[in-house]
Amino acid sequence: MEGLVMVSSIERQELADRLAEFGMVEHIADDVLHRSHHDRGVEHRLMFQGQGKILLALSHENGLSQKELSTRLNLTPQSTAEFIGKLSRKHFISKERSEVDKRVYIVKLTDEGREEVQKMAGSAPEFLNVLNDEEIKQFTHILGKLTGALRDEIENADPSWTKRLHQMLLTFVTNREHYGENHSHRR
C-alpha cells in the first residue's frame, strides 16, 4: 500500500469530535440567525429543520393530517402543532377538516408554501461561502460518500425508511430543478 496515508484512531476521533462540534455550532447558529433575521423581517431557511421538514413532506404528498406529519417526520405532536401554527401564520399551509373524520384537520401547501419549497430547494447555506471551488468539489464528494454509507445503514436497520428517503430526495431534486428553471428564466 505505497503512497496510501493511514489515518490513526486519534485522527478518526478528532474527525468525530469536529463533526459533533459542527452539529452543535450549526444548531446554535440556526437558532441565533433565525432570531436575528426574523427580527429584521428576513426568514433564515434551513431545509431540514422543523418547518422545512413539514413543507418538504407536504410537497411530496399534499394533504396529510397532523398525526401523519408527526409520525413520518419523527416529530413530537407538540412540535408538529407549533410548526403547523407558524407555517399557517406565514400562509404557507392551510388546514381543512377531514371529510372522513371531522375531528381531524388535513394540512395542505398553499401556493406561497410551494414557492417557499422551491426557494429552499434552490439555495445553499451561507456558511458554505467560506469554501473555494476545489473545496466545494471535495466536500460534495465526501458528503456523497457519507450519505451513501448512511443510506446503507438505514436500509439494513429498517428497509421501510428507504422508500420514504428516496421519495423525499426525489421531491427535493424535482423542486430544485423546477426552481432552477424558473430562476434562470427570470434573468
BELVENJO-V495736 format. One record per residue. RES is the residue in one letter. SS is DSSP state (H for helix, E for strand, C for the rest). Layout:
BEGIN
RES & SS
RES & SS
END
This chain:
BEGIN
M & C
E & C
G & C
L & C
V & C
M & C
V & C
S & C
S & H
I & H
E & H
R & H
Q & H
E & H
L & H
A & H
D & H
R & H
L & H
A & H
E & H
F & H
G & H
M & H
V & H
E & H
H & H
I & H
A & H
D & H
D & H
V & H
L & H
H & H
R & H
S & H
H & H
H & H
D & H
R & C
G & C
V & C
E & C
H & C
R & C
L & C
M & C
F & C
Q & C
G & H
Q & H
G & H
K & H
I & H
L & H
L & H
A & H
L & H
S & H
H & H
E & C
N & C
G & C
L & E
S & E
Q & H
K & H
E & H
L & H
S & H
T & H
R & H
L & H
N & C
L & C
T & C
P & H
Q & H
S & H
T & H
A & H
E & H
F & H
I & H
G & H
K & H
L & H
S & H
R & H
K & C
H & C
F & C
I & E
S & E
K & E
E & E
R & E
S & C
E & C
V & C
D & C
K & C
R & C
V & C
Y & E
I & E
V & E
K & E
L & E
T & C
D & H
E & H
G & H
R & H
E & H
E & H
V & H
Q & H
K & H
M & H
A & H
G & C
S & C
A & C
P & C
E & H
F & H
L & H
N & H
V & H
L & C
N & C
D & H
E & H
E & H
I & H
K & H
Q & H
F & H
T & H
H & H
I & H
L & H
G & H
K & H
L & H
T & H
G & H
A & H
L & H
R & H
D & H
E & H
I & H
E & H
N & H
A & H
D & C
P & H
S & H
W & H
T & H
K & H
R & H
L & H
H & H
Q & H
M & H
L & H
L & H
T & H
F & H
V & H
T & H
N & H
R & H
E & H
H & H
Y & H
G & H
E & H
N & H
H & H
S & H
H & H
R & H
R & C
END
